[in-house]
């Protein structure tokens, strides 16, 4: 059974597969360091292009990029991410798409855009639970799909109505 907490609007989520063409970027604000809390700003160069994570990070690339959290051995725990600009996001997952899960909160003054005519999967659930809280508006024409298990809470003034 999928659990979805929606505040302020009605939205139906379906169980669908993640878009196969999405490139994966991994949240890595500490490089090769270790941290159990992973705060940072979406707009900074806090992303790795490999789940192994490394000292070489990149800035977010718009369009068909999916954000992965809880990747590698040193990026786990609680993720508090500030999004202050508009970003196109092709899904959000735990890093390996397997347990463990992660606890992710996205807040800020920005907007998350889901690319048109695709299905964008969202899941941070693993064997130890996982909850995703989105405190920014979501727009776009894609279908938002809750995958695996866990909870997603959408808090914000959202005009999202794509499906």
C-alpha atoms as an extended CHARMM CRD file, in Angstrom:
* protein
*
       163  EXT
         1         1  UNK       CA              0.0000000000        0.0000000000        0.0000000000  PROA      1               0.0000000000
         2         2  UNK       CA              1.3570000000        3.4080000000       -0.9480000000  PROA      2               0.0000000000
         3         3  UNK       CA              1.0950000000        6.1890000000        1.6100000000  PROA      3               0.0000000000
         4         4  UNK       CA              0.8360000000        9.7250000000        0.3380000000  PROA      4               0.0000000000
         5         5  UNK       CA              0.2780000000       12.8280000000        2.4330000000  PROA      5               0.0000000000
         6         6  UNK       CA             -0.8430000000       15.7730000000        0.3780000000  PROA      6               0.0000000000
         7         7  UNK       CA             -1.4670000000       19.1650000000        1.8820000000  PROA      7               0.0000000000
         8         8  UNK       CA             -3.4860000000       21.8150000000        0.0850000000  PROA      8               0.0000000000
         9         9  UNK       CA             -4.4930000000       19.9170000000       -3.0690000000  PROA      9               0.0000000000
        10        10  UNK       CA             -5.7180000000       16.5760000000       -4.3420000000  PROA      10              0.0000000000
        11        11  UNK       CA             -3.3450000000       14.5070000000       -6.4370000000  PROA      11              0.0000000000
        12        12  UNK       CA             -3.5210000000       10.8820000000       -7.5530000000  PROA      12              0.0000000000
        13        13  UNK       CA             -0.2020000000        9.0530000000       -7.7260000000  PROA      13              0.0000000000
        14        14  UNK       CA              0.2590000000        5.8210000000       -9.6590000000  PROA      14              0.0000000000
        15        15  UNK       CA              2.8800000000        3.0990000000       -9.4530000000  PROA      15              0.0000000000
        16        16  UNK       CA              4.9030000000        3.4170000000      -12.6730000000  PROA      16              0.0000000000
        17        17  UNK       CA              8.4430000000        2.6700000000      -13.7730000000  PROA      17              0.0000000000
        18        18  UNK       CA             11.1370000000        5.3430000000      -13.6910000000  PROA      18              0.0000000000
        19        19  UNK       CA             11.9330000000        7.0030000000      -16.9940000000  PROA      19              0.0000000000
        20        20  UNK       CA             14.7260000000        4.8980000000      -18.4930000000  PROA      20              0.0000000000
        21        21  UNK       CA             16.3560000000        7.7970000000      -20.3520000000  PROA      21              0.0000000000
        22        22  UNK       CA             17.0810000000        9.8970000000      -17.2480000000  PROA      22              0.0000000000
        23        23  UNK       CA             20.7000000000       10.6060000000      -16.3390000000  PROA      23              0.0000000000
        24        24  UNK       CA             21.4150000000       10.1140000000      -12.6250000000  PROA      24              0.0000000000
        25        25  UNK       CA             23.1340000000       12.7520000000      -10.4820000000  PROA      25              0.0000000000
        26        26  UNK       CA             24.0520000000       11.8830000000       -6.8830000000  PROA      26              0.0000000000
        27        27  UNK       CA             23.8260000000       14.3550000000       -3.9810000000  PROA      27              0.0000000000
        28        28  UNK       CA             27.3750000000       14.8570000000       -2.7270000000  PROA      28              0.0000000000
        29        29  UNK       CA             27.8910000000       18.1390000000       -0.8320000000  PROA      29              0.0000000000
        30        30  UNK       CA             30.8050000000       16.7390000000        1.2200000000  PROA      30              0.0000000000
        31        31  UNK       CA             32.9090000000       15.2100000000       -1.5640000000  PROA      31              0.0000000000
        32        32  UNK       CA             34.9110000000       12.3310000000       -0.1230000000  PROA      32              0.0000000000
        33        33  UNK       CA             34.0620000000       13.3390000000        3.4690000000  PROA      33              0.0000000000
        34        34  UNK       CA             31.6230000000       11.5610000000        5.7580000000  PROA      34              0.0000000000
        35        35  UNK       CA             28.4040000000       12.9960000000        7.1460000000  PROA      35              0.0000000000
        36        36  UNK       CA             25.1330000000       11.6780000000        8.5700000000  PROA      36              0.0000000000
        37        37  UNK       CA             23.3250000000       14.8890000000        7.7140000000  PROA      37              0.0000000000
        38        38  UNK       CA             23.7260000000       16.1780000000        4.2030000000  PROA      38              0.0000000000
        39        39  UNK       CA             22.4950000000       19.7840000000        4.0450000000  PROA      39              0.0000000000
        40        40  UNK       CA             23.2070000000       21.9260000000        1.0460000000  PROA      40              0.0000000000
        41        41  UNK       CA             21.8690000000       24.0730000000       -1.7660000000  PROA      41              0.0000000000
        42        42  UNK       CA             20.6240000000       22.4950000000       -5.0110000000  PROA      42              0.0000000000
        43        43  UNK       CA             22.2640000000       25.2520000000       -7.0750000000  PROA      43              0.0000000000
        44        44  UNK       CA             25.8300000000       24.6820000000       -5.8480000000  PROA      44              0.0000000000
        45        45  UNK       CA             28.2400000000       22.1160000000       -7.2680000000  PROA      45              0.0000000000
        46        46  UNK       CA             27.0150000000       19.4270000000       -4.9120000000  PROA      46              0.0000000000
        47        47  UNK       CA             26.3410000000       16.6710000000       -7.4290000000  PROA      47              0.0000000000
        48        48  UNK       CA             28.4070000000       13.6540000000       -8.4970000000  PROA      48              0.0000000000
        49        49  UNK       CA             27.9550000000       11.7720000000      -11.7550000000  PROA      49              0.0000000000
        50        50  UNK       CA             28.7790000000        8.4030000000      -10.1450000000  PROA      50              0.0000000000
        51        51  UNK       CA             27.2250000000        6.6390000000       -7.1550000000  PROA      51              0.0000000000
        52        52  UNK       CA             30.7710000000        6.0270000000       -5.8660000000  PROA      52              0.0000000000
        53        53  UNK       CA             30.9550000000        9.7840000000       -5.1060000000  PROA      53              0.0000000000
        54        54  UNK       CA             34.2380000000       11.6520000000       -5.2960000000  PROA      54              0.0000000000
        55        55  UNK       CA             35.9620000000       14.9400000000       -4.6340000000  PROA      55              0.0000000000
        56        56  UNK       CA             35.0280000000       16.0940000000       -8.1510000000  PROA      56              0.0000000000
        57        57  UNK       CA             31.4720000000       17.4210000000       -8.1370000000  PROA      57              0.0000000000
        58        58  UNK       CA             29.3630000000       19.1980000000      -10.7480000000  PROA      58              0.0000000000
        59        59  UNK       CA             26.4900000000       21.6790000000      -10.8390000000  PROA      59              0.0000000000
        60        60  UNK       CA             22.9500000000       20.4570000000      -11.5360000000  PROA      60              0.0000000000
        61        61  UNK       CA             22.1830000000       19.9460000000      -15.2370000000  PROA      61              0.0000000000
        62        62  UNK       CA             18.6060000000       20.6660000000      -16.2870000000  PROA      62              0.0000000000
        63        63  UNK       CA             16.1820000000       18.4370000000      -18.2470000000  PROA      63              0.0000000000
        64        64  UNK       CA             16.4800000000       14.6400000000      -18.0860000000  PROA      64              0.0000000000
        65        65  UNK       CA             18.4960000000       14.3970000000      -14.8710000000  PROA      65              0.0000000000
        66        66  UNK       CA             17.1460000000       12.4730000000      -11.8650000000  PROA      66              0.0000000000
        67        67  UNK       CA             18.3720000000       13.3150000000       -8.3600000000  PROA      67              0.0000000000
        68        68  UNK       CA             19.6350000000       10.4090000000       -6.2520000000  PROA      68              0.0000000000
        69        69  UNK       CA             20.2170000000       10.6120000000       -2.5200000000  PROA      69              0.0000000000
        70        70  UNK       CA             21.7590000000        8.1110000000       -0.0720000000  PROA      70              0.0000000000
        71        71  UNK       CA             24.5090000000        7.0440000000       -2.4870000000  PROA      71              0.0000000000
        72        72  UNK       CA             27.8610000000        5.5520000000       -1.6380000000  PROA      72              0.0000000000
        73        73  UNK       CA             29.0810000000        4.6740000000        1.8320000000  PROA      73              0.0000000000
        74        74  UNK       CA             29.4070000000        8.2310000000        3.1620000000  PROA      74              0.0000000000
        75        75  UNK       CA             26.1680000000        9.8370000000        1.9730000000  PROA      75              0.0000000000
        76        76  UNK       CA             23.3860000000        8.5410000000        4.1500000000  PROA      76              0.0000000000
        77        77  UNK       CA             21.0300000000        9.7980000000        6.8070000000  PROA      77              0.0000000000
        78        78  UNK       CA             19.0280000000       12.9980000000        6.6390000000  PROA      78              0.0000000000
        79        79  UNK       CA             19.1180000000       15.2870000000        3.6100000000  PROA      79              0.0000000000
        80        80  UNK       CA             17.9800000000       18.9170000000        3.8780000000  PROA      80              0.0000000000
        81        81  UNK       CA             18.2350000000       20.5610000000        0.4730000000  PROA      81              0.0000000000
        82        82  UNK       CA             17.4880000000       24.1890000000       -0.3470000000  PROA      82              0.0000000000
        83        83  UNK       CA             16.1740000000       24.8470000000       -3.8710000000  PROA      83              0.0000000000
        84        84  UNK       CA             16.1060000000       28.5870000000       -4.6170000000  PROA      84              0.0000000000
        85        85  UNK       CA             15.7890000000       28.5530000000       -8.4240000000  PROA      85              0.0000000000
        86        86  UNK       CA             13.6090000000       26.7540000000      -10.9540000000  PROA      86              0.0000000000
        87        87  UNK       CA             14.9890000000       23.3040000000      -11.7870000000  PROA      87              0.0000000000
        88        88  UNK       CA             13.8370000000       20.5850000000      -14.1600000000  PROA      88              0.0000000000
        89        89  UNK       CA             13.9430000000       17.2460000000      -12.3240000000  PROA      89              0.0000000000
        90        90  UNK       CA             13.3260000000       13.8170000000      -13.8950000000  PROA      90              0.0000000000
        91        91  UNK       CA             12.6990000000       11.9860000000      -10.6060000000  PROA      91              0.0000000000
        92        92  UNK       CA             14.1050000000       11.6620000000       -7.0790000000  PROA      92              0.0000000000
        93        93  UNK       CA             15.3550000000        8.3830000000       -5.6000000000  PROA      93              0.0000000000
        94        94  UNK       CA             17.5240000000        6.8720000000       -2.9120000000  PROA      94              0.0000000000
        95        95  UNK       CA             20.9720000000        6.5260000000       -4.4180000000  PROA      95              0.0000000000
        96        96  UNK       CA             21.0930000000        2.8600000000       -5.2880000000  PROA      96              0.0000000000
        97        97  UNK       CA             17.3310000000        2.4460000000       -5.7750000000  PROA      97              0.0000000000
        98        98  UNK       CA             17.6420000000       -0.2030000000       -3.0470000000  PROA      98              0.0000000000
        99        99  UNK       CA             17.6960000000       -0.0140000000        0.7860000000  PROA      99              0.0000000000
       100       100  UNK       CA             18.6700000000        1.9130000000        2.8120000000  PROA      100             0.0000000000
       101       101  UNK       CA             16.1370000000        4.6700000000        2.4680000000  PROA      101             0.0000000000
       102       102  UNK       CA             16.6780000000        8.2920000000        3.2730000000  PROA      102             0.0000000000
       103       103  UNK       CA             14.8360000000       11.1870000000        4.7880000000  PROA      103             0.0000000000
       104       104  UNK       CA             14.7700000000       14.1010000000        2.3620000000  PROA      104             0.0000000000
       105       105  UNK       CA             13.3520000000       17.6030000000        2.7380000000  PROA      105             0.0000000000
       106       106  UNK       CA             13.4490000000       20.0580000000       -0.1810000000  PROA      106             0.0000000000
       107       107  UNK       CA             12.6440000000       23.6610000000        0.7650000000  PROA      107             0.0000000000
       108       108  UNK       CA             13.3580000000       27.1250000000       -0.5600000000  PROA      108             0.0000000000
       109       109  UNK       CA             12.0340000000       29.7720000000       -2.9080000000  PROA      109             0.0000000000
       110       110  UNK       CA             12.4770000000       27.7300000000       -6.1020000000  PROA      110             0.0000000000
       111       111  UNK       CA             10.1870000000       25.5780000000       -8.2250000000  PROA      111             0.0000000000
       112       112  UNK       CA             10.5560000000       21.9630000000       -9.3480000000  PROA      112             0.0000000000
       113       113  UNK       CA              9.5500000000       21.3870000000      -12.9830000000  PROA      113             0.0000000000
       114       114  UNK       CA              8.6880000000       17.8850000000      -14.1710000000  PROA      114             0.0000000000
       115       115  UNK       CA              9.5870000000       17.4860000000      -17.8930000000  PROA      115             0.0000000000
       116       116  UNK       CA              6.6590000000       17.1480000000      -20.3100000000  PROA      116             0.0000000000
       117       117  UNK       CA              5.2180000000       13.8780000000      -21.6380000000  PROA      117             0.0000000000
       118       118  UNK       CA              7.1740000000       11.5470000000      -19.3310000000  PROA      118             0.0000000000
       119       119  UNK       CA              6.7340000000        9.7340000000      -16.0390000000  PROA      119             0.0000000000
       120       120  UNK       CA              8.8940000000       10.9980000000      -13.1810000000  PROA      120             0.0000000000
       121       121  UNK       CA              9.4000000000        8.5210000000      -10.3410000000  PROA      121             0.0000000000
       122       122  UNK       CA              9.7950000000        9.5890000000       -6.7230000000  PROA      122             0.0000000000
       123       123  UNK       CA             11.0440000000        7.2780000000       -3.9660000000  PROA      123             0.0000000000
       124       124  UNK       CA             13.3550000000        7.5660000000       -0.9760000000  PROA      124             0.0000000000
       125       125  UNK       CA             12.0600000000        4.4400000000        0.7770000000  PROA      125             0.0000000000
       126       126  UNK       CA             14.2600000000        1.5780000000        1.9070000000  PROA      126             0.0000000000
       127       127  UNK       CA             14.3760000000       -1.1350000000        4.5690000000  PROA      127             0.0000000000
       128       128  UNK       CA             14.8260000000        1.5120000000        7.2890000000  PROA      128             0.0000000000
       129       129  UNK       CA             11.9800000000        3.6890000000        6.0220000000  PROA      129             0.0000000000
       130       130  UNK       CA             12.2430000000        6.9560000000        4.2100000000  PROA      130             0.0000000000
       131       131  UNK       CA             10.1810000000       10.0830000000        3.7520000000  PROA      131             0.0000000000
       132       132  UNK       CA             10.3450000000       12.7840000000        1.1090000000  PROA      132             0.0000000000
       133       133  UNK       CA              8.9560000000       16.2300000000        1.9580000000  PROA      133             0.0000000000
       134       134  UNK       CA              8.7360000000       18.7230000000       -0.9010000000  PROA      134             0.0000000000
       135       135  UNK       CA              8.2360000000       22.3070000000        0.2780000000  PROA      135             0.0000000000
       136       136  UNK       CA              8.5600000000       23.9400000000       -3.1560000000  PROA      136             0.0000000000
       137       137  UNK       CA              5.9280000000       24.2390000000       -5.8930000000  PROA      137             0.0000000000
       138       138  UNK       CA              5.8610000000       21.5420000000       -8.5840000000  PROA      138             0.0000000000
       139       139  UNK       CA              4.9130000000       22.4230000000      -12.1600000000  PROA      139             0.0000000000
       140       140  UNK       CA              5.1920000000       20.7270000000      -15.5340000000  PROA      140             0.0000000000
       141       141  UNK       CA              3.2920000000       18.2510000000      -17.6810000000  PROA      141             0.0000000000
       142       142  UNK       CA              4.8800000000       14.9670000000      -16.5340000000  PROA      142             0.0000000000
       143       143  UNK       CA              3.1630000000       12.2670000000      -14.5190000000  PROA      143             0.0000000000
       144       144  UNK       CA              4.3700000000       12.1150000000      -10.9010000000  PROA      144             0.0000000000
       145       145  UNK       CA              4.7600000000        8.4550000000       -9.8950000000  PROA      145             0.0000000000
       146       146  UNK       CA              5.3040000000        7.2370000000       -6.3280000000  PROA      146             0.0000000000
       147       147  UNK       CA              7.5720000000        4.1980000000       -6.5430000000  PROA      147             0.0000000000
       148       148  UNK       CA              8.3760000000        1.4200000000       -4.0770000000  PROA      148             0.0000000000
       149       149  UNK       CA              7.1170000000        2.4550000000       -0.6330000000  PROA      149             0.0000000000
       150       150  UNK       CA              7.4750000000        5.1410000000        1.9630000000  PROA      150             0.0000000000
       151       151  UNK       CA              5.8440000000        8.5130000000        2.2170000000  PROA      151             0.0000000000
       152       152  UNK       CA              5.8820000000       11.6700000000        0.1560000000  PROA      152             0.0000000000
       153       153  UNK       CA              4.4630000000       14.9290000000        1.4560000000  PROA      153             0.0000000000
       154       154  UNK       CA              3.8520000000       17.8380000000       -0.8970000000  PROA      154             0.0000000000
       155       155  UNK       CA              3.6840000000       21.1250000000        0.9940000000  PROA      155             0.0000000000
       156       156  UNK       CA              3.5380000000       24.2770000000       -1.1010000000  PROA      156             0.0000000000
       157       157  UNK       CA              1.1880000000       26.2490000000       -3.2530000000  PROA      157             0.0000000000
       158       158  UNK       CA              1.2410000000       23.8630000000       -6.1860000000  PROA      158             0.0000000000
       159       159  UNK       CA             -0.4030000000       24.3100000000       -9.5550000000  PROA      159             0.0000000000
       160       160  UNK       CA              0.6640000000       20.8220000000      -10.6130000000  PROA      160             0.0000000000
       161       161  UNK       CA             -2.2140000000       18.9910000000      -12.3090000000  PROA      161             0.0000000000
       162       162  UNK       CA             -0.5660000000       16.7760000000      -14.9270000000  PROA      162             0.0000000000
       163       163  UNK       CA             -1.4250000000       13.3670000000      -13.4540000000  PROA      163             0.0000000000
